[in-house]
Amino acid sequence: MNVSTSIKSLVILAIIATSSTVYSQTPGHSSSTRVASSLVEEFSFVLKDFRMDHQGQANNLNLTISYRYAANVTKADYPDFRWLAKDVETFLTSYPNEDDYWEIVNRQITALLLKKYAGIVAVTCEIKVDPTSVVPYTRSSRVTRERSRPRSK
């Protein structure tokens, strides 16, 4: 065996050793035939620059509301997000407890929305409060509330 034949043999061995093995996909394992086993639908919106007198001062709030729909929600149970926005605005405009912490306000917002809208199974509200002359820090509260699931028998 001469040098040229030995080099050719080594190159062929190197190609064989580094080549990938290709397997055929069966229909049960093909990514193109996989079907999603569950569907999660969510929606969110922002109430920007909402003014609220609270804790003895004028506050500027930015609220992000996001929610998850019930599985197999019907078209009739999809709420128009503007209804939720209006409910939150009305709630905050007439909020009765001037000295409540933002976390308490936020808990009540999530409770209101979850109670009122049957097509929603979870709601998250994040309230960001801009700095004021009294409190020079940006603050935020994030609350997530989920509908309780019925117990199995």
C-alpha positions as CSV (number, residue, x, y, z in Angstrom):
1,M,0.0,0.0,0.0
2,N,1.5,3.3,-1.0
3,V,1.3,6.7,0.8
4,S,-1.4,7.9,-1.6
5,T,-3.7,4.9,-1.0
6,S,-3.1,5.2,2.8
7,I,-4.1,8.9,2.8
8,K,-7.3,8.1,0.8
9,S,-8.1,5.3,3.2
10,L,-7.7,7.6,6.2
11,V,-9.9,10.3,4.6
12,I,-12.6,7.8,3.9
13,L,-12.4,6.5,7.5
14,A,-12.6,10.1,8.8
15,I,-15.7,10.8,6.7
16,I,-17.4,7.6,7.9
17,A,-16.5,8.3,11.6
18,T,-17.8,11.9,11.5
19,S,-20.9,11.4,9.4
20,S,-24.3,11.5,11.2
21,T,-26.7,8.7,11.1
22,V,-30.0,9.6,9.7
23,Y,-33.2,7.9,10.9
24,S,-36.5,8.1,9.3
25,Q,-39.4,9.7,11.3
26,T,-42.4,7.6,12.0
27,P,-45.7,9.5,11.7
28,G,-46.2,9.4,15.5
29,H,-42.9,11.2,16.1
30,S,-42.9,13.8,13.3
31,S,-43.1,17.4,14.5
32,S,-45.4,18.2,11.7
33,T,-48.1,15.7,12.9
34,R,-48.0,16.7,16.6
35,V,-51.2,18.1,17.9
36,A,-51.3,20.5,20.8
37,S,-52.9,18.9,23.8
38,S,-53.9,22.1,25.5
39,L,-54.7,25.7,24.6
40,V,-53.9,28.7,26.8
41,E,-55.4,32.0,25.8
42,E,-54.5,35.3,27.4
43,F,-55.1,38.9,26.8
44,S,-53.7,42.1,28.3
45,F,-54.1,45.9,28.1
46,V,-52.6,49.0,29.8
47,L,-54.3,51.9,31.5
48,K,-51.7,54.6,31.1
49,D,-51.5,57.8,33.2
50,F,-54.6,57.2,35.3
51,R,-54.9,60.0,37.8
52,M,-56.1,59.0,41.3
53,D,-56.3,61.0,44.6
54,H,-55.1,58.5,47.2
55,Q,-53.1,58.5,50.4
56,G,-53.5,62.3,50.7
57,Q,-52.0,63.1,47.3
58,A,-52.5,63.1,43.5
59,N,-51.0,59.9,42.0
60,N,-50.2,59.0,38.5
61,L,-50.8,55.3,37.9
62,N,-50.0,52.9,35.0
63,L,-51.9,49.7,35.3
64,T,-51.3,46.5,33.3
65,I,-54.1,44.1,33.4
66,S,-53.7,40.6,31.9
67,Y,-56.0,37.6,32.1
68,R,-56.3,34.0,31.1
69,Y,-59.5,32.7,29.6
70,A,-61.2,29.5,30.7
71,A,-60.5,26.4,28.6
72,N,-62.8,26.1,25.6
73,V,-64.3,29.6,26.3
74,T,-67.3,30.4,24.2
75,K,-67.5,33.4,22.0
76,A,-70.2,34.8,24.2
77,D,-67.9,34.6,27.3
78,Y,-65.0,36.6,25.7
79,P,-65.4,40.0,27.4
80,D,-64.5,43.2,25.5
81,F,-61.4,44.4,27.3
82,R,-62.9,47.9,27.4
83,W,-65.5,46.7,29.8
84,L,-62.8,45.6,32.2
85,A,-60.9,48.9,31.7
86,K,-64.1,50.8,32.5
87,D,-64.7,48.7,35.6
88,V,-61.2,49.4,36.9
89,E,-61.5,53.1,36.2
90,T,-64.9,53.3,37.9
91,F,-63.6,51.3,40.9
92,L,-60.5,53.5,41.3
93,T,-62.4,56.8,40.9
94,S,-64.8,55.9,43.7
95,Y,-62.3,53.9,45.9
96,P,-63.6,54.4,49.5
97,N,-60.5,53.8,51.7
98,E,-58.1,56.7,51.2
99,D,-55.3,55.2,53.3
100,D,-55.2,51.6,51.9
101,Y,-51.9,50.4,50.7
102,W,-51.6,49.9,46.9
103,E,-51.4,46.1,47.5
104,I,-54.9,46.2,49.0
105,V,-56.3,48.3,46.2
106,N,-54.8,45.8,43.8
107,R,-56.2,42.7,45.5
108,Q,-59.6,44.3,45.3
109,I,-59.2,45.0,41.5
110,T,-58.4,41.4,40.8
111,A,-61.2,40.1,43.0
112,L,-63.7,42.4,41.2
113,L,-62.6,41.3,37.7
114,L,-62.6,37.6,38.5
115,K,-66.0,37.7,40.1
116,K,-67.6,39.7,37.3
117,Y,-66.3,37.8,34.2
118,A,-67.0,34.1,34.0
119,G,-64.9,33.5,31.0
120,I,-61.7,34.5,32.9
121,V,-60.0,32.0,35.2
122,A,-57.0,34.1,36.2
123,V,-56.2,37.8,36.3
124,T,-53.0,39.7,37.0
125,C,-52.9,43.4,37.7
126,E,-49.7,45.4,38.1
127,I,-50.1,49.0,39.4
128,K,-47.1,51.3,38.9
129,V,-47.2,54.5,40.9
130,D,-45.1,57.4,39.8
131,P,-43.0,59.3,42.3
132,T,-44.6,62.2,44.1
133,S,-43.3,65.1,46.2
134,V,-44.1,63.1,49.3
135,V,-42.9,59.7,48.1
136,P,-40.0,60.2,45.6
137,Y,-39.9,56.5,44.5
138,T,-41.6,54.6,41.8
139,R,-43.6,51.8,43.4
140,S,-45.4,48.8,42.0
141,S,-47.8,46.1,43.2
142,R,-48.4,42.9,41.2
143,V,-51.3,40.7,42.2
144,T,-52.4,37.5,40.5
145,R,-55.7,35.8,41.4
146,E,-57.0,32.5,40.0
147,R,-60.4,31.1,40.2
148,S,-60.6,28.3,42.6
149,R,-61.1,24.9,41.0
150,P,-64.0,22.6,42.1
151,R,-62.9,19.7,44.2
152,S,-62.9,16.3,42.7
153,K,-65.2,13.7,44.2
